[in-house]
Amino acid sequence: MIGLVDFSSPEIEHTLDLYASIEPVRAVRQHLGWHPTNPLLRDAPGPELLSNTVWQDGLALLRGRHLRCEIEIFGSQLPEFAFVAASYPDIQFVLPVMGWPIDLTNEGHETWKRALATASACDNVAIKIFGMECIFGIRWTVAQIRPWILDAVELFGPDRCMFASHLPICKLACSVQQLYAAYLEVIADFTVSEKRQMLHDTAAEIYGL
């Protein structure tokens, strides 16, 4: 289980203690996406919360509580996220929605990959590959998602990559069976052990399952 948090809340210490006392809760997540042009795609109260000292003080309270930290952001925020991850090397971070690229042009792809590389340089960051319907729309294709997924795996390696479904939202685009068939098609050239790592072992290791 993953609990929602607001690291800038005055109640954050109590919230983390509560989550830490519930055995099935293995991680906490905060949605901090701030789209640079679309006000409807802004979950954070402001564009620079990742650098806010109050927020960072709340984040630091994760130390010693055995909770992993998921921060959901857009690709344009990756450099700032990478700075935070590098500043807290003792916290295990998970980057959801594949670092959520928002510019799907060729130039946007290259910009996203360079920014994602800054996050992958932090050994305490793993990436969670899901949300194809969020990134590419409900009519996504294997050909469309393949280069983005393979770039993520190239940067993080199978031991820091994990695939997820995003149920029930993923079913707006396809069935779970179709989704995982697409994932398997994308990673068809990997070894059996690498596939198992990305489809099971990484998640089991990161979340202590």
N, C-alpha and C positions, 0 to 999 in steps of 0.2 A: 504494500500500500504506500501511496505517496500523499503526504499532507500539504495543503496549501498554506503559505505563510506570507507575511509582509515583514521583511527584515527591518523596516523603519518604524514599525509599530511599537509603542511603549509597552505592549504586552508580549513582546516577542520571546523574552526569556521564559515566561510562564507557558507560552504556546509550545516552545521547543521541549520543555520539561515534560509536558503532557504527551507530546508525540513520542518522545524517547521512552516513555513508560508503557507504550502500547507496542507489544512485540511485533505484530505484523507490519507496522509502519517502518519502512526502511529508508525513506528519503522524504525531503520536503521540496516543494517547487514554488517559485514565484514567477508570475507572468509579467515580464518587463518590456515587452515589445513596444517600440516607439517608431511607427512608420514615418519616414521623413516628409511624406507629402499627403498621406491620407489620414485625416483626423479620426476616422472610424476604426482605424487599426492601431490604436494606442491604448495599451493596458496600464502603462506606468503613469504616475501623476506628473511626470516631467521627463525630458529627454536625457537628463544627466544623473539619474538616480544611482547608477552603478558607481559613480565617483563621489557620491554623497557620504560624508563621514558618519552620519547617524546610521545610514543604511549599512555601511561597512562594519560599524560597531555591532549591529545586530547580526550580521553574517558571521562575525568572529565568535559569537556565542555557540555556533555549531561545534566548536572544538570540544572534544571529550564526550560528545553525545552520540557518536556512532550513527549519525544520520548523513546520508549523501545529499548533495545540493543540486537541484535542477533549476537552471535559469533559462526561461524561454524568451528569446530575443529574435530580432531580425538580423539578416546578414550584415546590414549597415552598422550594427552595434558590436560586431565580433571583435574588433581591435580593443574596444573598451572592456569587453568581457575577458579577453585574454590577459589584459593588465591585472584585472581582479584575480583571476585564477593564479597568475604568477605570484601575486602578493600573498596568497593564502595556500601555499603548497601542501599544507597538512589537511586540507579539506578536499574531499573527492567531489568533483563537479561532473555533471552530465548535461550535455548540450542537446536539447530536444529538437525535433523537426529538422534535423540535419543542418542546423545553423540557419534555418529559414531564409533561403535566397528570395529576394523580391524583384530583382531585375533579371529576367530570363533571356535577355539577349546574349549574344556571344561575348560582348564586352562585359556585361553584367556577370556572366559565368566566370570569367577570368578574375574580375574584381572580388567576387565571392570566394573563389579558391585561394587567392592570395590572403584574404582576411582569415579564412578558415585555417590556413597554415599557421597563423599566429596563435590560434587556440590549440592546434594540435602539437605545437612546440611545448606545451605544458603537460607533463606526464600525468598530472592529476585531473585531466579532462578526458572524458569518454564521450562519444557521440551516439545519439539514438536516431536511427533512420526510420522515420514514419511521417505521416501527414502528406502523402503525395497529393491528396485531394486539396489540401490547403495551399501547397506550393504551386501546383500545376493545373488545378481545377479538376472537376469531376470526370472529365474526359481525357485524363492523362493516358499516355501510352508507354509501353516498355522502352521503345526507342527514345522517347523524350526523357525518361527518368534515368536511363542507364548511365550516361556520362557523368551526371551529378553524383549518383551513388558511388560509382567507381572512383571518382575523385576523392570523396569522403573516405573511402576505404584505403585508398593510396596514402592519404595523409595520416590517418590514425592507426592503420593496421588492423587486422582482424581482432587482435586482443583488446582493442579499445572501441570496437564498433559493435552495435547491437541493433537488430531489427525489431520493430514493434508494429502493432496493428492500428492503433488509434481508434479502437472500437468505442462507441458505435458509429462515429463520424465517418470512418473509412467506407462504411457501407452505402454512403451516398454515391460512391463511384463504382464499387464492385463488391463482390462477396469476399469474405476473408480468404477463402480457398483461392480465388483469383488473385488476390493481393500477394499471397505467399508464393503462388506460382510465378508471378512476375518477379518477385525478389530472387527466387531460385534461378530464373532465366538470366537475370542480370549477373549473378555470381557463379554462373555455370562453370567458368574456367578455374575456379578456386578448388583447392583440394578438399577432400571430405572433412578433414580435421579443421580446416579454415572455415568451411561452411558451418560446421557444428559450433565453432567458436562464436561466430557472428549471430547464429540463430538461437544459441542457448548459453554457452559457457561464459561469454562476456557478461551477460546480464546476471547469471548466477554468481559470478565472482564479484562484480561491482556491488550488487545489492545484498550479498551474503545469504543467498537462498540455498 
